[in-house]
Amino acid sequence: MAAHPKGWVLNYRWVVFLLALGFWFYQFSQTSLDHFGWQFRFLTIWGLTAALITSWLMLRLSLGRSERQFNAIVSATAVLEVMVVFLYWKLWFTDPALVNSDGPNPWYQEYYLHALGPALMLFDAFFILGAFHSLWRTCLIVLAIFVGYTVWVEVLVAPLNSFPEGSATHGLPYPFLNDMAMDQRLVFYGTTIGTGLALMLIGWVLAQIIARLRGVPRR
């Protein structure tokens, strides 16, 4: 799909990028810098960072400064964003304390990170850019993100932090993880990765349907 001309798409991508940039910097004022890993302990902030990077890439495309679409990166970010929203609200509706180790978030941060921001990014991915052209490359990036995050929190974040504390361990960013023994966490991580891959396949199918309905050829 060719780069879109300047117009509403350019304005849309400016809004998405500036919101992501503003909230990305805002996290530095909201997270205790006493904990190793700062806000990057949380998968939500990995999602925000990925969204910031992809929104910049899409903005460059609309500005005519690049012809590369980075389709696999955008597609993998879409999967990550959906996973963040799914996991967060699933746990939040069970008990907000399961995911908010630093206490409740301001309402605007809560709904941007776990609703509006992902929705804006997904709209671009599916309806403007046309995501999921390269399924295998997307799969590799999705695996790299989720395996990388698992190694990050287990090998570095948990051993270098004493908070939060749970019944089984301490230092993992989300309180519920600290109530799980290692074997339970491995099952959770494996299930999460499997869910991410399933979401990738669902995204690919949706992208095919949307492209067909719009009469847009797929490469």
C-alpha positions in Angstrom: 0.0 0.0 0.0 1.5 3.4 -1.0 2.1 6.2 1.4 -0.9 8.3 2.0 -1.0 11.9 0.8 -0.9 14.8 3.3 -4.4 15.5 4.7 -6.4 13.9 7.5 -4.0 10.9 7.7 -1.1 13.2 8.3 -3.0 15.1 11.0 -4.2 11.9 12.6 -0.6 10.5 12.8 0.7 13.8 14.3 -2.0 13.5 17.0 -1.2 9.8 17.7 2.6 10.5 17.8 2.3 13.6 20.1 0.0 11.8 22.5 2.4 8.8 22.7 5.4 11.0 23.1 3.7 13.1 25.8 2.6 10.0 27.8 5.9 8.3 27.3 7.8 11.2 29.0 5.0 11.6 31.6 5.8 8.1 32.9 9.1 9.4 34.3 7.2 11.6 36.7 4.8 8.9 37.8 7.1 6.0 38.5 9.5 5.6 41.5 13.1 5.8 40.2 14.2 3.8 43.3 13.2 0.6 41.6 15.5 -1.0 39.1 13.9 -0.8 35.6 11.8 2.2 36.4 8.5 2.2 34.5 10.0 -0.2 32.0 9.3 -3.0 34.5 5.8 -3.0 33.1 4.5 -4.6 29.9 2.2 -1.7 29.5 5.2 0.7 29.1 6.8 -1.7 26.6 3.5 -1.4 24.7 3.6 2.4 25.0 7.3 2.5 23.8 6.5 0.3 20.8 3.5 2.5 20.0 5.7 5.6 20.2 8.2 4.1 17.8 5.6 2.9 15.3 3.7 6.2 15.4 7.0 8.0 14.5 7.6 5.5 11.6 4.1 6.0 10.3 4.4 9.8 10.6 7.6 9.7 8.6 5.8 7.7 6.0 3.1 10.4 5.7 5.6 13.2 5.7 7.4 11.6 2.7 10.6 11.1 4.6 10.5 7.3 4.3 9.0 4.8 1.9 9.5 1.8 4.3 6.3 0.8 6.0 7.9 -1.5 8.7 4.7 -3.6 8.4 5.9 -6.4 10.6 6.9 -4.1 13.4 3.6 -2.3 13.3 1.7 -5.6 13.2 3.6 -6.9 16.2 3.0 -3.7 18.1 -0.7 -4.2 17.4 -0.6 -7.6 18.9 1.3 -6.3 21.9 -1.2 -3.5 22.4 -4.2 -5.9 22.3 -2.4 -8.2 24.8 -1.8 -5.3 27.2 -5.4 -4.3 27.1 -6.7 -7.8 27.5 -4.4 -8.8 30.4 -4.8 -5.5 32.2 -8.5 -5.3 32.2 -8.9 -9.0 32.9 -6.8 -8.6 36.1 -8.2 -5.2 36.9 -11.8 -6.3 37.0 -10.7 -9.2 39.2 -8.8 -6.9 41.6 -7.0 -3.7 40.7 -4.3 -4.5 43.3 -3.2 -7.4 41.1 -1.7 -5.1 38.5 -1.1 -1.7 40.2 1.8 -2.2 42.5 2.5 1.6 42.7 -1.2 2.3 43.6 -4.0 3.6 41.4 -3.1 5.4 38.2 -4.6 8.8 37.4 -7.8 8.3 35.3 -6.4 9.9 32.2 -3.2 7.7 32.3 -5.3 4.6 33.0 -7.6 5.1 30.0 -4.9 6.3 27.6 -2.5 3.5 28.3 -5.2 0.8 28.4 -7.9 2.0 25.9 -7.4 5.2 23.8 -3.7 4.8 22.9 -4.0 1.2 21.7 -7.3 2.0 19.9 -5.6 4.9 18.0 -2.6 2.7 17.1 -4.9 -0.2 15.9 -7.0 2.1 13.7 -3.8 3.1 11.8 -2.5 -0.4 11.6 -5.8 -1.9 10.2 -7.5 0.9 8.3 -4.7 3.2 7.2 -1.4 1.3 6.8 -2.9 -2.2 6.3 -1.1 -4.4 8.7 -0.1 -8.1 8.8 1.4 -8.4 5.3 4.3 -10.6 6.6 3.0 -13.2 9.0 6.3 -15.0 9.7 8.3 -11.8 10.4 5.5 -10.6 12.6 5.6 -13.9 14.4 9.3 -13.6 15.1 8.9 -10.1 16.4 6.0 -11.1 18.7 8.0 -13.9 20.1 11.0 -11.7 20.6 8.9 -9.1 22.5 7.2 -11.6 24.9 10.3 -13.8 25.4 12.4 -10.7 25.9 10.0 -9.3 28.5 9.9 -12.6 30.4 13.7 -12.8 30.5 13.9 -9.1 31.5 11.6 -9.4 34.5 12.8 -12.8 35.7 16.5 -12.4 35.2 17.0 -8.7 35.9 14.0 -6.9 37.4 13.0 -9.4 40.1 16.5 -10.1 41.5 17.3 -6.4 41.7 14.1 -5.3 43.4 12.5 -6.1 46.8 9.1 -4.6 46.0 6.4 -5.7 45.5 6.4 -8.7 47.9 4.3 -11.8 47.5 3.7 -15.1 49.1 6.1 -16.9 46.7 8.7 -14.3 45.7 9.4 -10.6 45.4 10.5 -7.9 42.9 8.4 -8.9 39.9 6.5 -5.8 38.6 3.0 -7.1 38.9 1.8 -8.1 42.4 0.0 -11.3 41.2 3.2 -12.7 39.8 4.9 -12.6 43.2 2.2 -15.0 44.5 3.1 -17.6 41.9 5.9 -20.2 42.3 8.3 -20.5 39.4 6.5 -23.4 37.7 3.2 -21.5 37.9 4.9 -18.4 36.4 6.3 -20.5 33.5 2.9 -21.8 32.7 1.5 -18.2 32.8 4.3 -17.0 30.5 3.8 -19.8 28.1 0.0 -19.2 28.1 0.6 -15.5 27.5 2.9 -16.2 24.5 0.4 -18.6 23.1 -2.3 -16.1 23.4 -0.2 -13.5 21.7 0.4 -15.8 18.8 -3.3 -16.5 18.6 -4.1 -12.8 18.6 -1.6 -12.4 15.8 -3.5 -15.0 13.7 -6.8 -13.2 14.5 -5.2 -9.9 13.5 -4.0 -11.4 10.2 -7.6 -12.8 9.4 -9.1 -9.4 10.3 -6.6 -7.6 8.1 -7.5 -9.9 5.2 -11.2 -9.2 5.7 -10.8 -5.5 6.0 -8.6 -5.3 2.9 -11.1 -7.4 0.9 -14.1 -5.2 2.0 -12.2 -2.1 1.0 -11.0 -3.6 -2.2 -7.3 -3.1 -1.3 -4.9 -5.6 -2.8 -2.6 -7.5 -0.4 1.0 -8.1 -1.2 
